[in-house]
Amino acid sequence: MSRRRPSRQELNRTHTRTGFIGRHAERQSFYSNLCSEPEDASYLFHVHGVAGVGKSSLIRHWEGTARAAGALTAVVNEDAIGPIEAMESISAQLARQGQALSRFEIAAERYRKQRHEAEASLALPTVDRGDEPASTSSRTAAQIGLGALSLAPVIGPATAALDVDALARGADRMRAAVSSRLRDHHDAELVLQPLRVLTPAFVQGLAEAAGKHSWVVLFFDTWERTESLLDAWLRSFVLDDGHGELPVNVIVVVSGQAAPAAREWDAYRDLIVDVRLEVFTEAEARALLTARGVTDEALVTAVLRMSGRLPVLLDTLARARPSSPDAVDDPADTAVQRFLHWVVDPHQRAAILACALPLQLNEDIYRTAAPQEVADQYAWLRGLPFVSGRGGSCRYHEVVRVSILRLQRTGSPLTWSERHNHLADAHARWRAGLEERLAPAERWSDSTWREHRLNETYHLLCADPTLLVPALEEAVEACSEDLPTVRRWADVLTRAGTDADASALTAWGLRLQDATNREPGIMNALTELLTSAPLGVTARARAHQLRGRRFFQAAHPEHALAEFTAALVVDPALVTAIADRGTACAWLGRFEEAIADFDRAVDLSPGDAWLITRRGVVQRLAGRYEQAVTSFDRAIDLNPGDAWVLAHRGVAQRLAGRYEQAVTDLDQAIRLNPRYAWAIANRGEVHRLTGRYDDAVTDLDHSIELGPEAWALTFRGEVQQLAGRHFRTVTDPDRSDEPDPDYSWAFANRGVVHRLAGRHEQAVTDLDRAIELNPHYAWAIANRGAAHRLAGRHGPARRDIEQALTIDPGVAEYLLQKAMLVTTVDGIRAATDIWRSIGVRDATDEYGALAVFLAALSVGTPLEANNMFQRFIARDIHCDTLLDALRCLHELRASPGADRSGIDRYRNALTNRLAVMRR
């Protein structure tokens, strides 16, 4: 599109409207840049200088110049506590200019909603120890996870015990848990890695905006306050290419007291326009005074001396219109005190003093702070030279605010405390109003509630610095949210300490700032609070609990268990910590202890459907299927429309052998959430176990079509049925060779269904894909070997079966596959040793019982074969096991010297059994 340059009249109007004086070189440089072709223009500006030198004023003028040139603009200041908030602020400002970042706005709204849903609790493992279906069922899905608690960046066990790689592995494991809770793979990715999803949507929106406008200019002001929060993110999309292509007509301006310090900027210094602002020259200062009507030479000299030519003070004094040199000639007065003397209206003077107390203002806060006589003069206050803002909020320039605060604190300590308490009470009322619609667990996640709590605490501390302990206890709760929130809390302590001249507050704020600026930030803060702060019982217990949650999310349940236990030593009735300890026990395979904890938690909170559901999951893990169903029943009574609980009851019904009830529950869950891949795949599993292979394939097809993240690793490949072998990601978290199973179980299971239906080529294709995703997936490898064998490809079959046995030696299913292969190729006699090794094994599941029966039939006596057959059919056998048994009998019948009449009797009995099951 053709670019539009502003006319001279437009620039004149901008200049007149802003009343901007001085900085001619800086103004001309930016204007010239806007008049350049984008390919030749500078796109990075760093503005820096001491407080009060006029950085924000220059930014406002540049923004006006850019708007006159047809640009879209947005300004981000210290209100942005992190990248997501910065993107939301920019998006809102561009929307007000008619250019909504629609895709980003939709994603950001969904992020807030789904993040809250995901934070319901810690994730539970769901490796069903008692699930013992035979044949293919003996390696069914390992289901990980029912949700996640704190999704901010987390750390593992103490700093010395955890490295970055361990953190990454922990994040991978939590991905599975969160995704199972959220059900939709897009939601899981959004919650777990929000910047990875939101930033590309944001950059795409900027690209669309840049395609319709001459320029898009983003200003990042007060960088000294936001650099630690925003710097890495800003560089990630401005300098790097991981989030999409940034158009050449996007300009980024960073403004702070110092140039960006991160060394990562060094490689780009030649691309950066460095704008260092000094105090006004005498000529600039005189020009400003002349423009403000201050021309008396003696008066000019006095103002220049008192202001030090610092623009903010210079302008403040000039706008007060002093009448004579004597009005500014008292060297004991500061510039701000003198300015207040020149405000004639006593109510306005009182408003200026009172409105300096809040960290920032909006009209509600102004009306609360200002005298009633000027309660409707918010616009007047915003027009003062040291007040700046956008939208509905504003704040004092820090240089002016600090001076006014010092004046009030030292002038009347009693009034100082009363005014701060008055503001704290107002924020408490506003916060209480929000709590009428926010559950306790939702409050810290709500940004408006959080801001009121932060401001309330700031004013309380300014009024009475001895309230440090309650503030530190609130800092513990801030650690339940995310790192930007903890940093904001540390900043509130520091600012309250500075403004109230309370060194203890300042010291604690700086300690927490230092803790959060080092990795791992939140754990450092919690450690500092536990070791040095005089916390009360509840806060100390919560600090241990939150440390435990950080350990848990880094996949160190043993450390988490220790922290949860420490929390309960301090406060034995802390229900959430009891449930968290139960979760950690479950991950460690200590199911009886886990059930005991959840029983205790439910006793203390009997109406909590989520706790009851989690107890049901643990009961299912322990093989107590009837108890699990009872728990799920109770949870559904409390919350009838929860698809997630219905799906888990369906799984418990399947494990209890009630397949029709399982399908009913899973059907209902899927009706409530048609994209619930985990429930769809589980329904496919039920169909497979009951011999409805077409239905099974349909469900598995659908679950696979939803994509790998819809599973988000919900299924972990095969369930390891060996005694004592629980989830490898928990018991052996430091395995560096652990494969990413993705959603390989879905492909493997569909491949097995194809094999059972005689579609060997389709079976091999799916099993190839499963093994590609998880190269150590022994169950899939063995089943591919079986498909090759049944298709007559004996060489590939032999390689697969040997590989499966190398990965998992001694598994009856794999030994049976090997015995059948050798028998098919070389005859029963050649396979005698293998059959005998199988025959002496204990049949721990239905597939093991089948293997022992076939071994007795091949190398044992007819009586032994009959006895083993009776033990086999006495079990609750699934359709797929019967089909495998019939195929094995068919192959054995073709072997030289086989007892065909005996085999036929067994075939007839199993065929009849299968027919009954399929009715």
VEXKEMI-319586 format. One record per residue (C-alpha): x, y, z; residue in three letters. Coordinates in pm, whole numbers, padded with zeros to 5 digits, always signed. Each point is the difference from the previous one (the first is absolute). Example, Ala and Ser with C-alpha at 12.3 -4.5 7.8 and 13.67 -1.06 7.14 Angstrom:
2
+01230-00450+00780ALA +00137+00344-00066SER 
***
This chain:
919
+00000+00000+00000MET +00115+00358-00061SER +00129+00164+00314ARG -00143+00325+00124ARG +00228+00276+00127ARG -00149+00253+00242PRO -00054+00350-00127SER +00181+00294+00155ARG -00331+00119+00145GLN -00059-00337+00167GLU +00345+00012+00159LEU -00060+00357+00112ASN -00329-00103+00159ARG +00174-00287+00178THR +00271+00232+00123HIS -00254+00257+00122THR -00224-00260+00162ARG +00279-00158+00199THR +00170+00328+00079GLY +00330-00180-00048PHE +00310+00217+00021ILE +00363-00097-00054GLY +00157-00326-00120ARG +00003+00130-00355HIS +00262-00249-00121ALA -00185-00295+00151GLU -00334+00113-00144ARG +00147+00056-00345GLN +00180-00336+00002SER -00319-00192+00075PHE -00203+00198-00254TYR +00264-00059-00269SER -00008-00370+00078ASN -00377-00007-00060LEU +00054+00171-00335CYS +00248-00270-00111SER -00084-00313-00191GLU -00055-00281+00254PRO +00285-00205-00146GLU +00238+00291+00067ASP -00145+00118+00330ALA +00125-00072+00351SER -00232-00225+00195TYR +00158-00011+00347LEU +00033+00307+00223PHE +00141+00004+00351HIS -00084+00318+00194VAL +00170+00037+00336HIS +00083+00262+00262GLY -00044+00084+00368VAL -00343+00028+00162ALA -00176+00323-00087GLY +00203+00067-00312VAL -00308-00026-00222GLY +00010-00350-00145LYS -00373-00062+00035SER -00075+00346-00141SER +00215-00075-00303LEU -00174-00335-00041ILE -00339+00171+00005ARG +00118+00249-00262HIS +00142-00276-00221TRP -00327-00184+00033GLU -00190+00308-00117GLY +00239+00039-00292THR -00050-00364-00097ALA -00379+00033+00022ARG +00018+00306-00227ALA +00191-00216-00249ALA -00285-00252-00005GLY +00167-00246+00236ALA -00161-00229+00251LEU +00162+00046+00341THR -00001-00161+00343ALA +00183+00081+00321VAL +00091-00261+00263VAL +00104+00118+00345ASN +00062-00147+00343GLU -00360-00123+00024ASP +00104-00295-00218ALA +00120-00264+00246ILE +00097-00244-00274GLY -00005-00069-00374PRO -00363-00113-00007ILE -00115+00320+00170GLU +00217+00204-00239ALA -00157-00168-00303MET -00349+00050+00143GLU +00071+00369+00058SER +00129+00049-00354ILE -00292-00193-00145SER -00253+00212+00192ALA +00164+00325-00112GLN +00009-00106-00365LEU -00363-00109+00021ALA -00097+00349+00116ARG +00165+00125-00320GLN -00213-00233-00209GLY +00252-00282-00047GLN -00088-00294+00224ALA +00247-00287+00033LEU -00291-00241-00015SER +00187-00328-00002ARG +00213+00105+00294PHE -00300+00131+00196GLU -00186-00330-00041ILE +00307-00200+00105ALA +00070+00225+00299ALA -00357-00025+00125GLU +00010-00376-00034ARG +00336-00013+00177TYR -00141+00177+00305ARG -00299-00231+00011LYS +00185-00327-00056GLN +00286+00091+00231ARG -00246+00035+00283HIS -00158-00337-00085GLU +00339-00168-00013ALA +00099+00134+00341GLU -00262-00203+00180ALA +00256-00229+00165SER +00317-00197-00033LEU +00004-00272-00262ALA -00062-00360+00093LEU +00161-00293-00178PRO -00246-00255-00130THR +00200-00314-00055VAL -00256-00262+00087ASP +00204-00253+00196ARG -00291-00240+00018GLY -00083+00014-00370ASP +00082-00351-00120GLU -00166-00061-00335PRO +00165-00274-00202ALA +00175+00009-00331SER +00007+00345-00151THR -00188+00130+00299SER +00289-00078+00232SER +00186+00299-00145ARG -00284+00250-00025THR +00019+00369+00059ALA +00193+00158+00283ALA -00218+00294+00074GLN +00181+00291+00155ILE -00160+00284+00158GLY -00311+00173+00104LEU +00104+00362+00010GLY +00270+00231+00121ALA +00033+00256+00265LEU +00253+00273-00050SER +00092+00048-00362LEU +00248+00275+00037ALA +00365-00091-00067PRO +00093-00240+00277VAL +00309-00144+00157ILE +00099-00329+00142GLY +00160-00104+00323PRO +00233+00240+00158ALA +00226+00199-00219THR +00289-00236+00043ALA -00208-00303-00092ALA -00165+00114-00321LEU +00133+00125-00332ASP -00161+00144-00308VAL -00032-00343-00163ASP -00195-00130+00299ALA -00229+00299-00028LEU -00064-00076-00366ALA -00078-00364+00077ARG -00239+00110+00275GLY -00178+00232-00242ALA -00045-00286-00246ASP -00162-00215+00265ARG -00229+00275+00117MET -00103+00062-00361ARG -00170-00338+00004ALA -00184+00073+00321ALA -00123+00341-00105VAL -00107-00123-00340SER -00206-00279+00148SER -00176+00247+00224ARG -00059+00249-00284LEU -00088-00268-00255ARG +00067+00223-00304ASP +00357+00001-00130HIS -00011+00368-00097HIS -00107+00091+00353ASP +00276-00215+00148ALA +00267+00168-00210GLU -00147+00341+00079LEU +00011-00056+00376VAL +00335-00176+00017LEU +00190+00227-00237GLN -00209+00316-00032PRO +00270+00217-00153LEU +00071-00264-00261ARG -00364+00019-00109VAL -00093+00360+00074LEU +00311+00174-00136THR -00036-00138-00357PRO -00368+00103+00004ALA +00107+00344+00121PHE +00271+00033-00267VAL -00245-00114-00267GLN -00240+00269+00118GLY +00276+00262-00021LEU +00079-00119-00352ALA -00364+00038-00104GLU -00011+00346+00155ALA +00325+00101-00168ALA -00144-00106-00335GLY -00278+00258+00038LYS +00193+00293+00149HIS +00316+00190-00079SER +00162-00089+00331TRP -00066-00187+00323VAL +00199+00156+00285VAL +00030-00173+00338LEU +00133+00204+00293PHE +00129-00171+00316PHE +00028+00270+00267ASP +00137-00025+00359THR +00228-00282-00121TRP +00196+00015+00325GLU -00304-00158+00168ARG -00098-00250-00268THR +00329-00108-00155GLU +00040-00312+00216SER -00354-00108-00096LEU -00014+00091-00368LEU +00351+00010-00142ASP +00039-00366-00106ALA -00351-00008-00148TRP +00048+00326-00191LEU +00326-00124-00151ARG -00162-00331-00089SER -00237+00155-00253PHE +00187+00318-00098VAL +00346-00147-00058LEU -00062-00375-00037ASP -00228-00180-00243ASP -00156-00268+00219GLY -00341+00169+00015HIS -00053+00102-00360GLY +00113+00275-00232GLU -00014+00356+00135LEU -00079+00250-00278PRO +00261+00265-00080VAL -00242+00282+00082ASN -00024-00095+00368VAL +00208+00231+00221ILE +00088-00079+00363VAL +00100+00273+00246VAL +00136-00090+00344VAL +00027+00277+00259SER +00154-00024+00345GLY +00251+00150+00235GLN +00278-00212-00150ALA +00050-00163-00337ALA -00107-00367-00011PRO +00268-00192+00185ALA -00044-00352-00134ALA +00311-00101-00191ARG -00221-00166-00260GLU -00062+00351-00139TRP +00372+00049-00069ASP -00006-00181-00334ALA -00265+00245-00120TYR +00151+00327+00125ARG +00057+00123-00356ASP -00376-00033-00064LEU -00097+00199+00309ILE -00045+00377+00005VAL +00135+00100+00340ASP -00174+00311+00136VAL +00155+00127+00322ARG -00188+00289+00163LEU +00180+00253+00220GLU -00148+00287+00198VAL -00111+00291-00215PHE +00260+00235-00133THR -00043+00352+00127GLU -00141+00101-00336ALA -00260-00280+00011GLU -00089+00085+00358ALA -00045+00368-00081ARG -00213-00091-00301ALA -00230-00207+00220LEU -00033+00282+00256LEU -00075+00249-00274THR -00269-00229-00140ALA -00153-00019+00349ARG +00003+00379+00039GLY +00295+00021+00241VAL +00217+00275-00147THR +00121+00213+00293ASP +00376-00056+00002GLU +00030-00017+00376ALA -00290-00243+00015LEU +00147-00207-00282VAL +00333-00019+00180THR -00166-00115+00322ALA -00201-00272-00176VAL +00306-00124-00190LEU +00195-00022+00324ARG -00269-00180+00198MET -00092-00250-00274SER +00354-00082-00103GLY -00142+00018-00356ARG -00158-00343+00058LEU -00298+00018-00238PRO -00269-00138+00232VAL +00083+00246+00278LEU +00058+00282-00242LEU -00341-00047-00157ASP -00171-00045+00337THR +00137+00331+00129LEU -00067+00184-00325ALA -00366-00108-00017ARG -00056+00131+00353ALA +00065+00353-00135ARG +00199+00144+00294PRO -00056+00374+00034SER +00344+00114+00111SER +00353-00124+00060PRO -00066+00012+00373ASP -00252-00283-00049ALA +00276-00240-00098VAL +00297+00147+00178ASP -00021-00202+00321ASP +00283-00254-00031PRO -00153-00212+00275ALA -00303-00079-00216ASP +00008-00276-00253THR -00151+00059-00342ALA -00302-00214+00085VAL -00066+00180+00327GLN +00019+00329-00180ARG -00241-00123-00265PHE -00252-00094+00271LEU +00028+00348+00147HIS -00106+00139-00336TRP -00320-00211-00018VAL -00254+00252+00123VAL -00302-00227+00059ASP +00055-00181+00334PRO -00224-00291-00107HIS +00201-00051-00317GLN +00320+00021+00203ARG -00136-00266+00235ALA -00099-00215-00298ALA +00353+00019-00143ILE +00139-00114+00332LEU -00252-00278+00056ALA +00017-00137-00355CYS +00376-00043+00023ALA -00055-00283+00249LEU -00139-00266-00242PRO +00245-00182-00224LEU -00233+00085-00288GLN -00332+00174-00043LEU -00331-00046-00170ASN -00314+00205+00054GLU -00124-00230+00278ASP +00326+00031+00192ILE +00007+00376-00062TYR -00350+00042+00143ARG +00103-00207+00302THR +00316+00200+00066ALA -00094+00357-00094ALA -00207+00240+00211PRO -00371-00005-00081GLN +00017+00362-00116GLU +00210-00103-00303VAL -00126-00360-00041ALA -00112+00076-00356ASP +00332+00151-00111GLN +00185-00315-00106TYR +00056+00153-00345ALA +00169+00299+00164TRP +00238-00226+00188LEU +00086-00195-00314ARG +00091+00327-00170GLY +00273+00082+00249LEU +00349-00003-00156PRO +00133-00281+00220PHE -00300-00231-00051VAL -00005-00234-00298SER -00206-00296-00108GLY -00222-00153-00261ARG -00339-00159-00005GLY -00167+00063+00332GLY +00307-00017+00223SER +00291+00230+00074CYS +00290+00042+00240ARG +00226+00269+00136TYR +00350+00039-00135HIS +00222-00179+00247GLU +00225+00299+00066VAL -00299+00211+00102VAL -00177-00279+00184ARG +00299-00084+00219VAL +00034+00361+00106SER -00372+00033+00083ILE +00004-00327+00196LEU +00299+00112+00203ARG -00169+00331+00069LEU -00315-00169+00135GLN +00173-00274+00195ARG +00227+00238+00187THR -00252+00283+00026GLY -00286-00192+00164SER +00060-00369+00073PRO -00352-00037+00141LEU -00166+00139-00314THR +00232-00213-00210TRP -00121-00318+00175SER -00366+00102-00008GLU +00007+00066-00374ARG +00174-00326-00078HIS -00246-00195+00216ASN -00287+00174-00178HIS +00135-00117-00338LEU +00068-00351+00134ALA -00361-00021+00118ASP -00123+00101-00346ALA +00203-00271-00172HIS -00120-00251+00261ALA -00363+00088-00081ARG +00058-00036-00374TRP +00178-00329+00059ARG -00284-00128+00217ALA -00245+00085-00276GLY +00191-00221-00239LEU +00008-00283+00253GLU -00377-00030-00024GLU +00048-00164-00340ARG +00349-00146+00040LEU +00064-00328+00180ALA +00300+00010+00236PRO +00207-00206-00244ALA -00075+00246-00281GLU +00104+00321+00170ARG +00373+00008-00058TRP -00057-00085-00366SER -00231+00300-00045ASP +00210+00303-00100SER -00247+00259+00134THR -00028-00171+00339TRP +00377-00034+00009ARG +00054+00372-00070GLU -00237+00101+00278HIS +00177-00236+00241ARG +00341+00137-00098LEU -00108+00363+00037ASN -00180-00071+00325GLU +00317-00155+00141THR +00214+00290-00124TYR -00217+00256+00180HIS -00022-00208+00317LEU +00378-00027+00012LEU +00047+00372-00062CYS -00245+00074+00281ALA +00159-00251+00237ASP +00331-00163-00100PRO -00029-00239+00296THR -00252-00197-00208LEU +00295-00162-00177LEU -00082-00356+00117VAL -00352-00009-00151PRO +00148+00140-00322ALA +00260-00277-00008LEU -00273-00256+00057GLU -00183+00145-00299GLU +00325-00032-00196ALA -00022-00374+00065VAL -00342-00002-00166GLU +00137+00203-00290ALA +00236-00292-00062CYS -00304-00209-00089SER -00048+00211-00311GLU +00293+00075-00233ASP +00341+00164-00002LEU -00120+00346-00115PRO -00249+00006+00288THR +00269-00085+00256VAL +00221+00270-00147ARG -00285+00251+00024ARG -00042-00094+00365TRP +00371+00050+00062ALA -00023+00336-00177ASP -00293+00105+00222VAL +00206-00078+00311LEU +00297+00194-00137THR -00208+00301-00101ARG -00189+00006+00329ALA +00330-00015+00185GLY +00147+00283-00207THR -00311+00220+00017ASP -00056-00059+00372ALA +00372+00016+00079ASP -00024-00347+00157ALA +00329-00183-00047SER -00137-00341+00105ALA -00259+00011-00279LEU +00257+00111-00255THR +00241-00272+00108ALA -00263-00273-00039TRP -00113+00135-00336GLY +00358-00003-00127LEU +00058-00351+00137ARG -00303-00133-00185LEU +00095+00190-00315GLN +00347-00154+00013ASP -00150-00345+00061ALA -00236+00023-00296THR +00270+00134-00231ASN +00198-00321+00048ARG -00107-00338-00130GLU -00214-00164+00124PRO -00181+00318+00100GLY -00313-00107+00186ILE +00175-00278+00188MET +00268+00245+00108ASN -00268+00236+00130ALA -00174-00279+00194LEU +00329-00116+00147THR +00082+00356+00108GLU -00340+00037+00165LEU +00020-00336+00178LEU +00351+00049+00131THR -00009+00368+00097SER -00357+00131+00034ALA -00198-00030+00327PRO -00292-00171-00171LEU -00308-00120+00186GLY -00121-00361-00001VAL -00222+00020-00307THR +00250+00196-00209ALA +00288-00231+00093ARG -00207-00305-00091ALA -00098+00161-00330ARG +00362+00081-00080ALA +00095-00365+00045HIS -00301-00104-00207GLN +00091+00237-00285LEU +00358-00125+00005ARG -00141-00351-00025GLY -00206+00096-00300ARG +00306+00143-00173ARG +00189-00323+00068PHE -00293-00203-00124PHE -00024+00188-00327GLN +00369-00056-00056ALA -00073-00376+00025ALA +00156-00051+00343HIS -00291-00145+00199PRO +00227-00128+00275GLU +00116+00357+00079HIS -00357+00120-00037ALA -00116-00263+00249LEU +00252+00124+00257ALA -00122+00360-00040GLU -00367-00097+00024PHE +00074-00199+00313THR +00185+00300+00146ALA -00304+00216-00076ALA -00227-00243+00186LEU +00231-00012+00300VAL -00054+00375+00028VAL -00373-00004-00084ASP -00153-00352+00006PRO -00340+00122-00125ALA +00121+00170-00320LEU -00230-00187-00240VAL +00176+00096-00322THR +00335-00119+00140ALA -00157-00331+00106ILE -00128-00050-00355ALA +00336+00103-00145ASP +00180-00254+00218ARG -00246-00264-00118GLY +00083+00092-00357THR +00374-00032+00061ALA -00053-00340+00165CYS -00200-00114-00301ALA +00280+00101-00236TRP +00240-00201+00212LEU -00229-00304-00016GLY -00088+00023+00370ARG -00371-00029-00065PHE -00117-00103+00346GLU +00160+00310+00152GLU -00146+00207-00282ALA -00350-00132+00066ILE +00037+00068+00370ALA +00093+00361-00074ASP -00289+00050-00238PHE -00240-00161+00248ASP +00120+00253+00260ARG -00034+00289-00246ALA -00354-00102-00098VAL -00097-00036+00368ASP +00113+00359+00057LEU -00165+00128-00317SER -00288-00238-00082PRO -00160+00218-00267GLY +00309+00042-00216ASP -00073-00190-00324ALA +00356+00045-00124TRP +00150-00162+00309LEU -00246-00287-00024ILE +00088-00050-00365THR +00370-00011+00075ARG -00061-00258+00271ARG -00188-00205-00261GLY +00298+00013-00231VAL +00236-00119+00273VAL -00241-00277+00095GLN -00003-00108-00363ARG +00381+00003-00009LEU +00001-00230+00300ALA -00237-00242-00172GLY -00296+00092+00220ARG -00234+00042-00294TYR -00327-00022+00191GLU +00115+00264+00248GLN +00116+00215-00289ALA -00338-00020-00170VAL -00168+00092+00328THR +00223+00308+00031SER -00068+00101-00359PHE -00375-00048+00059ASP +00017+00239+00293ARG +00201+00254-00198ALA -00248-00013-00288ILE -00289+00052+00240ASP +00173+00319+00112LEU +00094+00109-00352ASN -00213-00184-00260PRO +00134+00166-00314GLY +00372-00070+00038ASP +00115-00196-00303ALA +00335-00068+00158TRP -00149-00179+00303VAL -00235-00197-00224LEU +00292-00115-00213ALA +00193-00119+00302HIS -00299-00184+00135ARG -00024-00163-00342GLY +00360-00120+00030VAL -00069-00137+00348ALA -00306-00183-00137GLN +00217-00152-00273ARG +00258-00117+00250LEU -00279-00152+00206ALA -00114-00191-00309GLY -00326+00194-00048ARG +00050+00090-00363TYR -00348+00123-00082GLU +00000+00238+00296GLN +00346+00113-00104ALA -00123+00080-00351VAL -00300+00186+00143THR +00221+00224+00213ASP +00250+00059-00277LEU -00279+00077-00248ASP -00136+00263+00236GLN +00344+00153+00058ALA +00057+00023-00374ILE -00341+00159-00057ARG +00096+00268+00251LEU +00341+00049-00163ASN +00021-00135-00357PRO +00377+00070-00015ARG +00078-00203+00311TYR +00264-00222-00162ALA +00083-00188+00318TRP -00363-00105+00049ALA -00036-00089-00368ILE +00306-00223+00009ALA -00117-00168+00320ASN -00333-00075-00161ARG +00195-00153-00287GLY +00183-00213+00254GLU -00331-00129+00137VAL -00116-00080-00352HIS +00321-00191-00064ARG -00031-00201+00319LEU -00354-00098-00091THR +00087-00094-00356GLY -00167+00299-00172ARG +00304+00066-00214TYR -00162+00226-00258ASP -00127+00225+00277ASP +00341-00014+00166ALA +00174+00109-00320VAL -00250+00282-00048THR +00069+00138+00348ASP +00374-00040-00028LEU -00005+00165-00342ASP -00184+00295+00149HIS +00231+00032+00298SER +00302-00007-00228ILE -00153+00259-00233GLU -00032+00236+00295LEU +00379+00009+00008GLY +00278-00098+00238PRO -00048+00290+00237GLU -00361-00096+00057ALA +00155-00292+00176TRP +00292+00202+00118ALA +00159-00324+00094LEU -00308-00109+00196THR +00076-00356-00091PHE +00354-00110+00076ARG +00019-00304-00222GLY -00039-00330+00174GLU -00084-00051+00366VAL +00289-00178+00166GLN -00169-00283+00188GLN +00311-00128+00170LEU -00028+00017+00377ALA +00132+00321+00147GLY +00054+00168-00336ARG -00183+00329+00001HIS +00020+00305-00216PHE +00356+00027-00125ARG -00023+00378-00031THR -00048+00016+00375VAL +00217-00278+00135THR +00284+00066-00239ASP -00024+00369-00090PRO +00362+00038-00103ASP -00013-00234-00298ARG +00141+00204-00287SER -00097-00260-00260ASP -00370-00004+00088GLU -00196+00019-00326PRO -00269+00250-00071ASP -00297-00235-00038PRO -00218+00271-00149ASP -00328-00171-00075TYR +00165-00322-00113SER -00243-00209+00204TRP -00283+00103-00230ALA +00189-00115-00309PHE +00113-00320+00169ALA -00347-00085+00121ASN -00152+00064-00341ARG +00274-00215-00152GLY -00090-00285+00234VAL -00367+00032-00094VAL +00099-00028-00367HIS +00210-00308+00079ARG -00284-00166+00187LEU -00229+00073-00296ALA +00251-00160-00239GLY +00107+00332-00162ARG +00370-00066+00039HIS +00133+00273-00229GLU -00205+00268+00169GLN +00112-00140+00333ALA +00368+00031-00096VAL -00052+00358-00123THR -00151+00111+00330ASP +00252-00189+00209LEU +00284+00152-00204ASP -00135+00344+00091ARG -00030-00089+00367ALA +00358-00128+00009ILE +00123+00307-00186GLU -00151+00213+00275LEU +00131-00227+00277ASN +00293-00217-00116PRO +00008-00197+00328HIS -00369-00091-00010TYR +00041-00376+00055ALA -00371-00084-00019TRP -00035+00170-00338ALA +00319-00168-00127ILE -00121-00345+00109ALA -00339+00054-00162ASN +00165+00113-00322ARG +00199-00322+00013GLY -00327-00194+00037ALA -00147+00183-00300ALA +00309-00085-00207HIS -00024-00363+00110ARG -00365-00030-00093LEU +00079+00160-00338ALA +00277-00257-00059GLY +00293+00244+00041ARG +00203-00210+00239HIS +00326+00199-00012GLY -00149+00332+00111PRO -00215-00189+00251ALA +00308-00159+00158ARG +00180+00337+00025ARG -00296+00170+00165ASP -00064-00276+00253ILE +00366-00014+00101GLU +00008+00378+00038GLN -00313-00003+00219ALA +00157-00267+00223LEU +00320+00203+00022THR -00196+00300+00124ILE -00228-00200+00231ASP +00149-00346+00065PRO -00223-00276+00128GLY -00339+00148-00095VAL -00232-00297-00064ALA -00165+00164-00300GLU +00333+00050-00177TYR +00127-00348+00087LEU -00322-00144-00145LEU +00050+00197-00320GLN +00354-00139-00026LYS -00116-00358+00063ALA -00274+00033-00265MET +00249+00140-00253LEU +00251-00280+00052VAL -00280-00259-00009THR -00140+00145-00323THR +00338+00009-00174VAL +00183-00301+00143ASP -00265-00212+00176GLY -00096-00073+00360ILE +00313-00207+00069ARG +00225+00299-00078ALA -00201+00213+00240ALA -00003-00253+00285THR +00235+00193+00228ASP -00194+00321-00041ILE -00331-00177+00068TRP +00143-00165+00310ARG +00129+00332+00136SER -00351+00138-00041ILE -00162-00305+00160GLY +00175+00046+00333VAL -00109+00363+00036ARG -00276+00123+00225ASP -00298+00130-00194ALA -00038+00349+00145THR -00255+00120-00257ASP -00224-00143-00270GLU +00266+00019-00270TYR +00245-00177+00228GLY -00266-00268+00057ALA -00040-00038-00377LEU +00378-00040-00042ALA +00018-00270+00270VAL -00294-00188-00157PHE +00158+00007-00348LEU +00333-00115+00147ALA -00174-00298+00165ALA -00180-00075-00327LEU +00328+00010-00196SER +00243-00187+00227VAL -00208-00128+00294GLY -00245-00286+00051THR -00367+00018-00105PRO -00098+00010+00368LEU +00232+00294+00064GLU -00136+00176-00306ALA -00358-00052+00113ASN +00076+00123+00352ASN +00169+00316-00134MET -00287+00057-00242PHE -00252-00016+00285GLN +00203+00257+00195ARG +00016+00221-00306PHE -00372+00003-00079ILE -00085+00046+00366ALA +00134+00352-00031ARG -00194+00304-00120ASP +00143-00013-00352ILE -00024+00286-00246HIS -00087-00042-00367CYS +00346+00087-00125ASP +00152-00271+00220THR -00244-00256-00138LEU +00081+00104-00357LEU +00373-00035+00064ASP -00062-00340+00160ALA -00197-00120-00305LEU +00271+00120-00239ARG +00270-00174+00202CYS -00203-00324+00004LEU -00046+00028-00377HIS +00376+00033-00051GLU +00080-00283+00243LEU -00247-00228-00179ARG +00203+00039-00318ALA +00323-00110+00172SER +00132-00353-00063PRO -00105-00246+00270GLY -00267+00225+00149ALA -00300-00158+00179ASP -00253+00147-00242ARG -00308-00156+00161SER +00098+00135+00343GLY +00074+00341-00148ILE -00338-00003-00176ASP -00179-00058+00331ARG +00171+00300+00151TYR -00072+00207-00311ARG -00367-00087+00015ASN -00023+00089+00368ALA +00168+00338-00055LEU -00208+00072-00312THR -00318-00058+00200ASN +00131+00223+00279ARG +00077+00276-00252LEU -00344-00028-00160ALA -00166+00043+00338VAL +00212+00308+00075MET -00089+00161-00333ARG -00375-00035+00040ARG 
***
